[in-house]
């Protein structure tokens, strides 16, 4: 009888340990079922804002005239045109000849169309081709990700999942159910919480598509938080359970002698 009591106690302890470890939720989009299509919100492309840096270059068959609209590269590291502009506090870029052009709130294609219209209106170029690339624009990934830091934006739209992938995925200790995204809106920083274990929470979130200067923070789960604390030896740590198991076994063996 005493032997069975020992086994029962050991089973309960092991079940407790297993319960703690299995409670960690790590599988993304757990509620997705095979054969079911998911509704994805309309793509939200990057829109320029004050302080953004853009590289704007004008091309044309009349290369000599096109040079007038481009800024010469004087860095000594190239032989072309860098044409990098900073969107000013009024949301404008100041281009040669054309002057101030409002780009804040526009997508890359909309800004290209606006500059092309202004060039055609000036009648200096008949066949302008404009390219705009992002310069120094990005978002930040913090916390439990493989590669934290500031990440560059190279395309017109990027989803939260893509940003996580480009940051080396979440670590095993990162919470999937409470990812924090901080976004600046109308001069204020607004927090959003996203649960990427839940499909609806992710796809319906206003931050499913990231914007420039978003900050994404992945907090540690309870196990990581406890093991990194100064005390460390809490009910949720392996150290506690090993100590407790050893104590109970010793106590039972002592009683059953």
C-alpha positions as a printed NumPy array, in Angstrom:
array([[  0.   ,   0.   ,   0.   ],
       [  2.822,   2.327,   0.919],
       [  4.554,   1.499,  -2.348],
       [  1.469,   2.536,  -4.292],
       [  1.292,   5.751,  -2.302],
       [  4.794,   6.633,  -3.456],
       [  3.834,   6.006,  -7.097],
       [  0.723,   8.15 ,  -6.793],
       [  2.653,  11.051,  -5.315],
       [  5.299,  10.821,  -8.006],
       [  2.611,  10.725, -10.692],
       [  0.968,  13.868,  -9.311],
       [  4.259,  15.717,  -9.243],
       [  5.135,  14.669, -12.793],
       [  1.659,  15.677, -13.97 ],
       [  2.165,  19.082, -12.446],
       [  5.483,  19.507, -14.217],
       [  4.03 ,  18.34 , -17.527],
       [  1.036,  20.639, -17.128],
       [  3.293,  23.64 , -16.676],
       [  5.414,  22.854, -19.699],
       [  2.485,  21.975, -21.965],
       [  0.664,  25.199, -21.057],
       [  3.133,  27.179, -23.119],
       [  1.36 ,  28.173, -26.289],
       [  3.711,  28.284, -29.233],
       [  1.712,  27.26 , -32.325],
       [  0.667,  30.191, -34.506],
       [ -2.918,  30.495, -35.767],
       [ -4.077,  27.464, -33.822],
       [ -7.706,  27.724, -34.876],
       [ -7.127,  27.507, -38.636],
       [ -8.906,  24.466, -40.076],
       [ -8.027,  22.718, -43.366],
       [-10.152,  23.758, -46.33 ],
       [-11.429,  26.975, -44.75 ],
       [-10.51 ,  30.292, -46.401],
       [ -9.646,  33.203, -44.167],
       [-10.782,  36.773, -44.823],
       [ -7.813,  39.142, -45.03 ],
       [ -8.289,  42.899, -44.763],
       [ -7.435,  45.224, -47.636],
       [ -3.673,  45.751, -48.013],
       [ -2.501,  49.016, -46.478],
       [  0.58 ,  50.326, -48.28 ],
       [  3.181,  52.52 , -46.618],
       [  2.246,  56.212, -46.716],
       [  4.858,  58.9  , -46.379],
       [  5.012,  60.952, -43.218],
       [  6.996,  63.868, -41.85 ],
       [ 10.65 ,  63.019, -41.367],
       [ 10.678,  60.146, -43.882],
       [ 13.642,  59.919, -46.221],
       [ 12.988,  59.233, -49.9  ],
       [ 15.291,  58.684, -52.827],
       [ 13.686,  60.328, -55.857],
       [ 15.342,  60.024, -59.266],
       [ 14.002,  61.384, -62.573],
       [ 14.812,  59.474, -65.78 ],
       [ 14.217,  60.491, -69.386],
       [ 15.537,  59.955, -72.902],
       [ 16.669,  63.557, -72.639],
       [ 19.261,  62.754, -70.006],
       [ 20.785,  66.213, -69.829],
       [ 17.489,  67.859, -68.931],
       [ 16.652,  65.073, -66.441],
       [ 19.867,  65.867, -64.562],
       [ 18.387,  69.216, -63.594],
       [ 15.845,  67.459, -61.365],
       [ 18.33 ,  65.175, -59.646],
       [ 20.768,  65.951, -56.846],
       [ 24.388,  65.211, -57.685],
       [ 26.163,  62.66 , -55.5  ],
       [ 29.018,  64.556, -53.857],
       [ 29.855,  61.877, -51.322],
       [ 32.818,  60.609, -53.288],
       [ 31.422,  57.077, -53.107],
       [ 29.521,  57.091, -56.369],
       [ 29.335,  58.71 , -59.765],
       [ 25.597,  59.145, -60.086],
       [ 22.722,  60.828, -58.276],
       [ 21.567,  60.046, -54.793],
       [ 18.595,  62.44 , -54.768],
       [ 17.648,  61.809, -51.14 ],
       [ 14.953,  64.053, -49.704],
       [ 13.538,  64.419, -46.208],
       [  9.824,  65.101, -45.892],
       [  9.619,  68.417, -44.02 ],
       [  7.285,  69.451, -41.207],
       [  4.717,  70.553, -43.77 ],
       [  4.767,  67.142, -45.456],
       [  6.661,  68.362, -48.533],
       [  9.879,  67.617, -50.41 ],
       [ 11.698,  70.461, -52.156],
       [ 12.816,  69.326, -55.619],
       [ 14.973,  71.332, -58.021],
       [ 12.946,  73.477, -60.453],
       [  9.646,  71.924, -59.321],
       [  9.841,  73.361, -55.811],
       [  7.743,  72.053, -52.915],
       [  5.705,  68.923, -53.583],
       [  3.283,  67.561, -50.978],
       [  3.952,  63.854, -50.407],
       [  2.835,  63.268, -46.801],
       [ -0.106,  60.867, -46.781],
       [  0.694,  59.562, -50.252],
       [  1.782,  56.06 , -51.198],
       [  4.894,  55.587, -53.284],
       [  2.889,  55.254, -56.505],
       [  0.752,  58.289, -55.692],
       [  3.89 ,  60.36 , -55.064],
       [  5.356,  59.158, -58.372],
       [  2.18 ,  60.201, -60.175],
       [  2.231,  63.644, -58.525],
       [  5.853,  64.313, -59.48 ],
       [  5.263,  63.051, -63.018],
       [  2.272,  65.375, -63.375],
       [  4.354,  68.331, -62.222],
       [  7.114,  67.466, -64.698],
       [  4.7  ,  67.19 , -67.621],
       [  3.073,  70.432, -66.549],
       [  6.47 ,  72.162, -66.665],
       [  6.904,  70.946, -70.281],
       [ 10.601,  70.379, -69.661],
       [ 10.307,  66.624, -70.152],
       [  7.948,  64.722, -72.434],
       [  8.663,  61.234, -71.179],
       [  9.613,  61.398, -67.482],
       [ 10.069,  58.169, -65.539],
       [ 10.323,  58.562, -61.774],
       [ 11.615,  56.056, -59.268],
       [ 11.158,  56.423, -55.521],
       [ 12.835,  54.131, -53.02 ],
       [ 12.655,  54.162, -49.232],
       [ 15.743,  55.527, -47.505],
       [ 16.21 ,  54.971, -43.781],
       [ 12.576,  54.028, -43.248],
       [ 11.84 ,  51.055, -41.015],
       [ 10.275,  49.52 , -37.913],
       [ 11.723,  48.121, -34.676],
       [ 11.527,  44.588, -33.268],
       [ 12.184,  44.156, -29.543],
       [ 12.02 ,  41.374, -26.977],
       [ 11.864,  37.653, -27.591],
       [ 12.76 ,  37.505, -31.297],
       [ 15.714,  35.868, -32.964],
       [ 17.179,  39.099, -34.294],
       [ 15.949,  42.218, -32.472],
       [ 16.698,  45.709, -33.76 ],
       [ 15.576,  48.211, -36.356],
       [ 14.567,  46.663, -39.688],
       [ 14.511,  48.469, -43.017],
       [ 11.385,  48.8  , -45.139],
       [ 12.048,  47.889, -48.751],
       [  8.546,  47.327, -50.126],
       [  5.162,  49.003, -50.119],
       [  3.559,  46.787, -47.48 ],
       [  4.695,  44.365, -44.803],
       [  2.582,  42.24 , -42.46 ],
       [  3.281,  41.534, -38.808],
       [  4.005,  37.873, -39.613],
       [  6.476,  38.894, -42.321],
       [  8.176,  41.259, -39.884],
       [  8.47 ,  38.421, -37.35 ],
       [  9.97 ,  36.164, -40.028],
       [ 12.501,  38.825, -41.037],
       [ 13.507,  39.086, -37.374],
       [ 14.368,  35.413, -37.101],
       [ 10.971,  34.318, -35.715],
       [  9.912,  34.45 , -32.061],
       [ 12.024,  32.562, -29.552],
       [ 10.5  ,  29.61 , -27.715],
       [ 10.162,  31.917, -24.695],
       [  8.215,  34.655, -26.472],
       [  4.511,  35.137, -25.742],
       [  2.461,  34.648, -28.885],
       [ -0.833,  35.75 , -27.346],
       [  0.023,  39.309, -26.306],
       [  2.332,  40.964, -28.842],
       [  2.511,  44.725, -28.363],
       [  2.678,  47.085, -31.347],
       [  3.233,  50.781, -30.654],
       [  2.182,  53.129, -33.459],
       [  2.375,  56.917, -33.637],
       [ -0.963,  58.375, -34.696],
       [ -1.706,  62.117, -34.755],
       [  1.288,  62.849, -32.571],
       [  0.401,  60.203, -29.964],
       [  1.781,  56.716, -29.446],
       [ -1.078,  54.214, -29.536],
       [ -0.68 ,  50.644, -28.193],
       [ -2.227,  47.626, -29.928],
       [ -2.235,  44.04 , -28.668],
       [ -2.246,  41.07 , -31.033],
       [ -2.718,  37.363, -30.329],
       [ -1.116,  35.465, -33.205],
       [ -2.403,  32.181, -31.816],
       [ -5.859,  33.409, -32.804],
       [ -6.49 ,  33.936, -36.515],
       [ -9.244,  36.512, -36.051],
       [ -7.162,  38.57 , -33.645],
       [ -4.307,  38.74 , -36.155],
       [ -6.154,  39.316, -39.432],
       [ -8.599,  41.859, -37.998],
       [ -5.959,  43.891, -36.181],
       [ -5.276,  47.481, -37.335],
       [ -1.571,  46.615, -37.116],
       [ -1.726,  43.492, -39.315],
       [  0.059,  45.686, -41.855],
       [  2.943,  47.541, -40.236],
       [  3.766,  51.174, -40.899],
       [  7.099,  52.967, -40.73 ],
       [  8.41 ,  53.578, -37.194],
       [  6.116,  50.946, -35.637],
       [  7.638,  49.289, -32.565],
       [  6.884,  45.595, -32.045],
       [  7.601,  44.131, -28.609],
       [  7.374,  40.416, -27.794],
       [  7.328,  39.911, -24.053],
       [  8.775,  36.798, -22.372],
       [  6.47 ,  34.072, -21.153],
       [  6.112,  33.286, -17.457],
       [  8.777,  30.591, -17.498],
       [ 11.381,  32.948, -18.967],
       [ 10.344,  35.813, -16.709],
       [ 10.616,  33.631, -13.616],
       [ 13.946,  32.052, -14.505],
       [ 15.443,  35.46 , -15.213],
       [ 14.275,  36.975, -11.925],
       [ 16.695,  37.561,  -9.1  ],
       [ 14.964,  34.907,  -6.98 ],
       [ 14.293,  32.473,  -9.792],
       [ 13.186,  29.537,  -7.648],
       [  9.39 ,  29.932,  -7.944],
       [  6.515,  27.541,  -8.464],
       [  6.889,  27.797, -12.226],
       [ 10.591,  26.99 , -12.546],
       [ 12.128,  23.555, -13.156],
       [ 14.403,  24.161, -10.162],
       [ 11.452,  24.355,  -7.824],
       [  9.877,  21.148,  -9.105],
       [ 13.153,  19.224,  -8.902],
       [ 13.643,  20.357,  -5.315],
       [ 10.031,  19.572,  -4.421],
       [ 10.213,  16.135,  -6.022],
       [ 13.395,  15.28 ,  -4.169],
       [ 11.897,  16.456,  -0.889],
       [  8.659,  14.478,  -1.302],
       [ 10.479,  11.291,  -2.282],
       [ 12.782,  11.588,   0.695],
       [  9.834,  12.237,   2.999],
       [  7.803,   9.297,   1.69 ],
       [ 10.728,   6.912,   1.881],
       [ 11.38 ,   8.044,   5.435],
       [  7.75 ,   7.494,   6.44 ],
       [  7.461,   4.08 ,   4.747],
       [ 10.553,   2.59 ,   6.378]])
